[in-house]
Amino acid sequence: MMSLEPITIDGYTFKAITVLLPKTTLLAVASDKGYIMCGALDVGLLNEKLKDRGIIAGRAVGVRTIEQLLYAPLESVTVDAEKLGIHVGMSGTDALLKMI
């Protein structure tokens, strides 16, 4: 099963995506510029193999719900996310607000 729902943070709308898979759940919240995602996100791949795409993304680990993803500290971020002021340890919500 997959769900896509709008969520609002400080008056800005983001897309919250949940994908239920066997033995895992993929979670992501996206703006038009970038996204945060659960531990399934491979930030190293984005920074190395897909560097030319300039992907703005952050990864939080140990989260099981969209709400947890929003408030968890980011464990890793892409180089292009760092250029926007998004950093490791920042909450998902704060990172998303830099992606508007």
Secondary structure, DSSP 4 states (H G I P E B T S, - for coil): -EEEEEEEETTEEEEEEEEEETTEEEEEEE-SSEEEE-TT--HHHHHHTTGGG--EEEE--S--SHHHHHHSBPSEE-HHHHHTT--TT-BHHHHHHTT-
